[in-house]
């Protein structure tokens, strides 16, 4: 009887709160059961501001024709089509969607389709947008190292006439050696090795698009593992992946970032299984990710996990193997002492090592 009365009072109070709430808050409370809400007034205001700025920039182009100064010249010659696309995307964001009673659903085929479409776009953009040219020194070094590895060498020999005058050449990002008898970049070699391997059967320019393709199913599997009962979450993750200009543009280049993202996502999927077999596989994937071009990229992605060690949270089985899969943690103090088959709490030595590594 007491529970019923209390519940009734709570319901009455909640009803009073809803009736007293502003109209916008009540509208937000009504949206439930997986229905998609239309853009609210607070969300539309920034979009309207962006649309006004894009329209103002377009008016400047029409008024001055891109000849007033250097900024307008580049805006007219290079960015006018991007400006038009931005205006169209802003207009699409202002479009009111009809409410849905069911959530979006998909499968691994959708992830494979999205990844394949992005890979084709990235490969075409490498030639149509970037003209097949390595603009930055990072890209040039990756292409240079891949060409050296494809010839079966570890370094490119420097001719005798240049060995005493190597400092007069472009030595930026070249491995420092004294005396200089050969040339190779000071980056770690695995990104260039992937490009060299693909160059043997096709073209090294396929490396970025291929990594972009493999990243889509990895992201889908991670989202399904984190939210197993919500298939719509994986669809939203794929939409964010496909709509990321960074992912698409880096896939057109010789940068190591597409491989970093893909290997990090596969590493995360293996870690989420919480099994010693998957931890061993994560160790191998992490080794490749650390050796792509800079040793800090993968540890920066895995950094929250040593924090969980320091906080004393429980992890999956195989804690020693998982500690090895994160090179930055230097966590080896647990010694395999697990409390049960499905949990492993780090010891004081393990926490101290992880804290020092952080």
C-alpha positions as CSV (number, residue, x, y, z in Angstrom):
1,X,0.0,0.0,0.0
2,X,2.9,2.4,0.9
3,X,4.6,1.7,-2.4
4,X,1.4,2.4,-4.4
5,X,0.8,5.7,-2.6
6,X,4.4,6.8,-3.0
7,X,4.3,6.0,-6.7
8,X,1.1,7.9,-7.1
9,X,2.6,11.0,-5.4
10,X,5.7,10.7,-7.7
11,X,3.5,10.5,-10.8
12,X,1.5,13.5,-9.7
13,X,4.7,15.5,-9.1
14,X,6.1,14.5,-12.5
15,X,2.8,15.5,-14.1
16,X,3.1,18.9,-12.4
17,X,6.7,19.3,-13.6
18,X,5.7,18.4,-17.2
19,X,2.8,20.9,-17.2
20,X,5.0,23.6,-15.8
21,X,7.9,23.0,-18.2
22,X,8.3,25.3,-21.2
23,X,6.9,24.2,-24.5
24,X,10.3,23.3,-25.9
25,X,11.1,21.1,-23.0
26,X,7.7,19.3,-23.3
27,X,8.3,18.8,-27.0
28,X,11.7,17.2,-26.2
29,X,10.1,14.9,-23.6
30,X,7.5,13.6,-26.1
31,X,10.2,12.3,-28.5
32,X,10.7,8.7,-27.5
33,X,10.5,5.1,-28.7
34,X,13.2,5.5,-31.2
35,X,11.5,8.4,-33.1
36,X,13.7,11.0,-34.7
37,X,13.0,14.6,-33.8
38,X,13.0,17.5,-36.2
39,X,15.7,20.2,-35.8
40,X,14.9,22.4,-32.8
41,X,15.2,26.1,-32.7
42,X,18.5,26.0,-30.8
43,X,20.0,23.6,-33.4
44,X,18.7,25.6,-36.4
45,X,20.2,28.9,-35.3
46,X,23.9,27.9,-35.9
47,X,22.9,26.4,-39.2
48,X,21.1,29.6,-40.3
49,X,24.2,31.5,-39.3
50,X,26.4,29.3,-41.4
51,X,24.1,29.6,-44.3
52,X,24.2,33.4,-44.0
53,X,28.0,33.4,-44.0
54,X,28.2,31.1,-47.0
55,X,25.7,33.3,-48.9
56,X,27.7,36.4,-48.0
57,X,30.9,34.8,-49.3
58,X,29.1,33.9,-52.5
59,X,27.9,37.5,-52.9
60,X,31.5,38.7,-52.5
61,X,32.6,36.5,-55.3
62,X,29.8,37.7,-57.6
63,X,30.6,41.4,-56.7
64,X,34.4,41.3,-57.1
65,X,34.9,38.3,-59.3
66,X,37.9,37.1,-57.4
67,X,40.3,39.9,-58.4
68,X,40.2,42.2,-55.4
69,X,42.9,40.5,-53.4
70,X,44.8,37.2,-53.1
71,X,42.3,35.7,-50.7
72,X,39.3,36.3,-53.0
73,X,41.4,35.0,-55.9
74,X,42.0,31.6,-54.2
75,X,38.4,31.6,-53.0
76,X,37.2,32.0,-56.6
77,X,39.7,29.7,-58.2
78,X,39.7,26.9,-55.7
79,X,37.0,27.0,-53.1
80,X,33.9,28.3,-54.9
81,X,32.6,24.8,-55.6
82,X,33.3,23.7,-52.1
83,X,31.4,26.8,-50.9
84,X,28.4,25.8,-53.1
85,X,28.5,22.2,-51.8
86,X,28.6,23.6,-48.2
87,X,25.5,25.7,-48.9
88,X,23.7,22.6,-50.2
89,X,24.7,20.5,-47.2
90,X,23.6,23.3,-44.8
91,X,20.2,23.4,-46.6
92,X,19.9,19.6,-46.2
93,X,20.6,20.0,-42.5
94,X,17.7,22.4,-42.2
95,X,15.4,19.9,-43.9
96,X,12.8,18.5,-41.4
97,X,12.7,14.7,-41.2
98,X,9.5,12.8,-40.6
99,X,9.4,11.0,-37.3
100,X,10.3,7.3,-37.4
101,X,8.7,4.5,-35.4
102,X,11.5,2.0,-36.1
103,X,15.2,2.5,-35.8
104,X,17.6,2.2,-38.8
105,X,19.1,-1.2,-39.3
106,X,21.9,-2.6,-41.3
107,X,24.5,-5.4,-41.5
108,X,28.1,-6.0,-42.3
109,X,27.2,-5.7,-46.0
110,X,26.3,-2.1,-45.4
111,X,29.7,-1.5,-43.8
112,X,31.4,-3.2,-46.7
113,X,29.5,-1.2,-49.2
114,X,30.3,2.1,-47.5
115,X,34.0,1.2,-47.2
116,X,34.1,0.1,-50.9
117,X,32.4,3.4,-52.0
118,X,34.8,5.5,-50.0
119,X,37.8,3.5,-51.3
120,X,36.8,4.1,-54.9
121,X,36.2,7.8,-54.1
122,X,39.6,8.1,-52.4
123,X,41.5,6.3,-55.2
124,X,39.8,8.6,-57.8
125,X,40.4,11.7,-55.7
126,X,44.2,10.8,-55.6
127,X,44.4,11.5,-59.3
128,X,41.5,13.8,-60.0
129,X,41.9,16.1,-57.0
130,X,45.5,15.7,-55.9
131,X,46.8,15.0,-59.4
132,X,48.7,12.0,-58.1
133,X,51.2,14.4,-56.4
134,X,52.8,14.0,-53.0
135,X,52.5,17.6,-51.7
136,X,54.0,17.2,-48.2
137,X,57.4,16.0,-47.1
138,X,55.7,13.2,-45.1
139,X,54.1,11.8,-48.2
140,X,57.3,12.1,-50.2
141,X,59.2,10.2,-47.6
142,X,56.6,7.4,-47.6
143,X,56.8,7.1,-51.4
144,X,60.6,7.3,-51.3
145,X,60.9,4.5,-48.7
146,X,58.4,2.4,-50.5
147,X,60.4,2.7,-53.7
148,X,63.6,1.7,-51.9
149,X,61.9,-1.4,-50.2
150,X,60.3,-2.4,-53.5
151,X,63.8,-2.7,-55.0
152,X,64.8,-5.2,-52.3
153,X,67.0,-2.7,-50.4
154,X,66.8,-1.2,-46.9
155,X,68.5,2.1,-47.8
156,X,69.3,4.0,-51.0
157,X,73.0,4.3,-51.6
158,X,74.4,7.9,-51.9
159,X,76.9,8.3,-54.7
160,X,80.5,9.1,-53.7
161,X,80.5,12.6,-55.1
162,X,77.7,13.6,-52.7
163,X,78.8,12.0,-49.5
164,X,80.9,14.9,-48.4
165,X,78.3,17.4,-49.5
166,X,75.1,15.7,-48.3
167,X,74.2,18.7,-46.1
168,X,73.7,20.8,-49.2
169,X,70.8,18.5,-50.2
170,X,67.3,18.3,-48.7
171,X,68.0,16.3,-45.5
172,X,64.6,17.1,-43.8
173,X,63.2,13.9,-42.3
174,X,66.2,11.9,-43.5
175,X,67.8,9.5,-41.0
176,X,70.8,11.4,-39.5
177,X,74.1,9.6,-40.1
178,X,77.7,10.7,-40.1
179,X,79.2,10.1,-42.6
180,X,76.2,9.8,-45.0
181,X,76.7,6.8,-47.2
182,X,73.0,6.0,-47.8
183,X,69.6,7.7,-47.6
184,X,66.4,6.6,-45.9
185,X,63.8,8.5,-43.9
186,X,63.8,8.5,-40.1
187,X,60.2,7.2,-39.9
188,X,59.4,3.7,-38.9
189,X,59.1,1.5,-42.0
190,X,55.8,-0.4,-41.9
191,X,53.7,2.2,-43.7
192,X,56.2,2.3,-46.5
193,X,56.4,-1.5,-46.5
194,X,52.7,-1.7,-47.0
195,X,53.0,0.6,-50.0
196,X,55.8,-1.4,-51.4
197,X,53.9,-4.6,-51.0
198,X,50.9,-3.2,-52.8
199,X,53.2,-1.8,-55.4
200,X,54.4,-5.2,-56.4
201,X,50.9,-6.3,-57.4
202,X,49.1,-3.0,-58.3
203,X,50.0,0.5,-57.4
204,X,51.1,2.0,-54.0
205,X,48.3,4.6,-54.3
206,X,45.9,1.8,-53.4
207,X,47.2,1.7,-49.8
208,X,45.2,4.6,-48.4
209,X,41.9,3.6,-50.1
210,X,42.4,0.0,-49.0
211,X,42.9,1.0,-45.4
212,X,39.8,3.2,-45.7
213,X,37.8,0.2,-46.9
214,X,39.0,-2.0,-44.1
215,X,38.2,0.6,-41.5
216,X,34.5,0.6,-42.2
217,X,33.8,-3.0,-41.2
218,X,36.1,-2.6,-38.2
219,X,34.1,0.4,-37.1
220,X,30.8,-1.6,-37.6
221,X,32.1,-4.5,-35.6
222,X,33.2,-2.2,-32.7
223,X,29.8,-0.5,-32.6
224,X,28.0,-3.8,-32.7
225,X,30.2,-5.1,-29.9
226,X,29.7,-2.0,-27.7
227,X,25.9,-1.7,-28.4
228,X,24.8,-5.2,-29.2
229,X,21.1,-4.4,-28.9
230,X,21.1,-1.2,-30.9
231,X,21.8,-1.8,-34.6
232,X,21.1,1.9,-35.3
233,X,24.2,2.9,-33.4
234,X,26.4,1.1,-35.9
235,X,24.6,2.8,-38.8
236,X,25.2,6.2,-37.2
237,X,28.9,5.3,-36.7
238,X,29.1,4.4,-40.4
239,X,27.4,7.7,-41.4
240,X,30.0,9.6,-39.3
241,X,32.8,7.7,-40.9
242,X,31.5,8.3,-44.4
243,X,30.9,12.0,-43.7
244,X,34.4,12.6,-42.3
245,X,36.4,14.8,-44.7
246,X,39.6,13.8,-42.7
247,X,39.0,10.1,-43.4
248,X,38.3,10.6,-47.1
249,X,41.0,13.1,-47.8
250,X,43.7,11.2,-45.9
251,X,42.7,8.1,-47.9
252,X,43.8,9.9,-51.0
253,X,47.3,10.6,-49.8
254,X,50.4,8.6,-48.8
255,X,50.0,9.5,-45.2
256,X,50.0,6.7,-42.6
257,X,46.8,8.0,-40.9
258,X,44.4,5.7,-42.8
259,X,46.4,2.7,-41.6
260,X,46.6,4.1,-38.1
261,X,42.8,4.5,-37.9
262,X,42.1,1.0,-39.4
263,X,44.5,-0.8,-37.2
264,X,43.3,1.0,-34.1
265,X,39.7,0.0,-34.8
266,X,40.7,-3.6,-35.4
267,X,42.8,-3.5,-32.2
268,X,39.8,-2.1,-30.3
269,X,37.5,-4.8,-31.6
270,X,39.9,-7.5,-30.5
271,X,40.3,-5.9,-27.1
272,X,36.5,-5.8,-26.6
273,X,36.3,-9.6,-26.8
274,X,38.1,-10.0,-23.4
275,X,39.7,-13.3,-24.3
276,X,43.4,-14.3,-24.2
277,X,43.3,-15.3,-27.9
278,X,42.0,-11.9,-28.9
279,X,44.6,-10.2,-26.6
280,X,47.3,-12.1,-28.5
281,X,45.9,-10.9,-31.8
282,X,45.7,-7.4,-30.4
283,X,49.3,-7.6,-29.4
284,X,50.3,-8.3,-33.0
285,X,48.0,-5.6,-34.4
286,X,49.4,-3.1,-31.9
287,X,53.0,-4.1,-32.9
288,X,52.2,-3.2,-36.6
289,X,50.4,0.0,-35.6
290,X,53.3,1.2,-33.5
291,X,55.7,0.6,-36.4
292,X,53.8,2.4,-39.1
293,X,55.7,5.7,-39.0
294,X,55.7,7.2,-35.4
295,X,55.6,5.1,-32.2
296,X,53.3,7.4,-30.4
297,X,50.1,7.2,-32.5
298,X,48.8,3.8,-31.3
299,X,49.7,4.4,-27.6
300,X,47.8,7.7,-27.7
301,X,44.7,5.8,-28.9
302,X,45.1,3.1,-26.2
303,X,45.9,5.6,-23.4
304,X,42.6,5.3,-21.5
305,X,43.3,1.7,-20.7
306,X,46.4,2.4,-18.5
307,X,44.1,4.9,-16.7
308,X,41.7,2.1,-16.0
309,X,44.6,0.2,-14.4
310,X,45.5,3.1,-12.2
311,X,41.8,3.5,-11.2
312,X,41.7,-0.2,-10.2
313,X,39.0,-1.2,-12.5
314,X,38.4,-4.8,-13.5
315,X,39.6,-5.9,-17.0
316,X,39.0,-9.0,-19.0
317,X,41.0,-12.2,-18.8
318,X,44.6,-12.3,-19.8
319,X,45.7,-9.1,-18.1
320,X,49.5,-9.7,-18.7
321,X,48.9,-10.3,-22.4
322,X,46.8,-7.1,-22.6
323,X,49.5,-5.1,-20.9
324,X,52.0,-6.2,-23.5
325,X,49.5,-5.1,-26.2
326,X,49.9,-1.5,-25.0
327,X,53.6,-0.6,-25.2
328,X,53.1,2.7,-23.3
329,X,51.8,1.1,-20.2
330,X,54.9,-0.9,-19.2
331,X,52.5,-2.8,-17.0
332,X,53.9,-6.2,-15.9
333,X,53.4,-6.2,-12.2
334,X,50.2,-8.3,-12.1
335,X,52.2,-11.5,-12.9
336,X,49.1,-13.3,-14.0
337,X,47.4,-13.3,-10.6
338,X,43.7,-13.3,-11.5
339,X,40.9,-13.3,-9.0
340,X,38.7,-15.3,-11.3
341,X,38.4,-16.6,-14.8
342,X,36.7,-13.4,-16.1
343,X,38.4,-10.6,-14.1
344,X,41.9,-9.4,-13.4
345,X,42.6,-6.6,-10.9
346,X,46.0,-5.1,-11.2
347,X,48.4,-5.2,-8.2
348,X,50.0,-2.2,-6.5
349,X,53.1,-2.7,-8.6
350,X,51.0,-2.8,-11.8
351,X,49.3,0.4,-10.8
352,X,52.6,2.2,-10.1
353,X,54.1,1.1,-13.4
354,X,51.0,2.2,-15.3
355,X,50.9,5.6,-13.5
356,X,54.6,6.2,-14.2
357,X,54.0,5.4,-17.9
358,X,51.1,7.9,-18.0
